[in-house]
Amino acid sequence: MYNDSGLDQSLKWPEGTLCITIAANIADSGILSFDACFPDSIVGFVHSSRFPDARYFEYFIRTAKANLQEFAPATAQKNMALSEKL
């Protein structure tokens, strides 16, 4: 659990956020059932009016997981670089 000092320097993601790992277990995913903070080895996708439910994108991630893992370099621990131009 984060204390107040930890929350002051962290982003709290809302319930319903799609979380996707970009390190170690590439493309593992899940949807938050409560507001939470997570480390920079996880990226968050917050639904919008254009994509009203993150579950559809999560289905895609699960389907494409093997292909996404091929893009990670084969080092001691796989990582995916995340471009700011997404």
Buried (B, 14 or more C-beta within 10 A) or exposed (E): EEEEEEEEEEEEBEEBBBBBBBBEEBBBBEBBEEEBBBEEEBBBBEBEEEEEEBEEBBEEBEEEBEEBEEEBEEEEEBBBEEEEEE
